[in-house]
Amino acid sequence: MASRFTELTVDCRDPEGLAAFWCEVLGFEVIDRGEGRVEIGSWVPTVEEVRARQMPPTVLFVRVPEAKAVKNRLHLDVSPIDRGTEDEVARLLALGATRTDGGRHQDRNWVVMADPEGNEFCVLRTLAP
């Protein structure tokens, strides 16, 4: 049997604040928290479910003393499901995200943004009907 992708860990200065931002972005809930860490997800993982099939990973925000210094080597891509891409970008800006590439480029189908701590992510094409 292979390993399962169960968590994506994000180093940050403010786990509570960043978890709240990403809960709003993704429609997730806080599923666990402890000293200097907050875990969010769309479900509460159990060992049995994880063993049975690949499920969506949770996101774990862990406090570290240093600020982000360079471009991410790994980032999240999100696709709006109930509105257009530009409307989703406007919603994310209102939540505290920033545009990092000046907006959509003609040769790209996505918008590069950053969360409140500067972690890059992309808003892709809409999946809305």
C-alpha positions, 0 to 999 in steps of 0.5 A: 500500500502507498502513503496517503496525502493527509495534511498540507502544512503551512508555516506562518506567523499567525495560525489563527488568522491565516486559518480563518482566512483560508476557512472563508476561501475554501468553506472549511472549518477548524477541526483541531487546534493546539499551542501554535497550530490550527488545522482546517478541513472539509471533513474530520479524518479518521484512520479507517477512512484514510486507509479506505480511500484517498480523501481531501487533505486538511491544511495545518497552520503552524506558528514559526518565528520568521516571516515568509522570505521568498517565493513559494515552491508549492502553492494552492490553486483554487477554482470558484464553483458558484461565481465567475473568476473575477467575482471570486477575485473580488471576494478574496481581495475583500477577505484580505488577499492581494494580487501579486501579478497585476491581474490576469495576463492574456496568455494565462487563464488564472490570477496570481494572488497572495494570502494575508501572510504573502503565500502565493496562490492562484485563482483558476477558471470558474467551475460555475455552471 
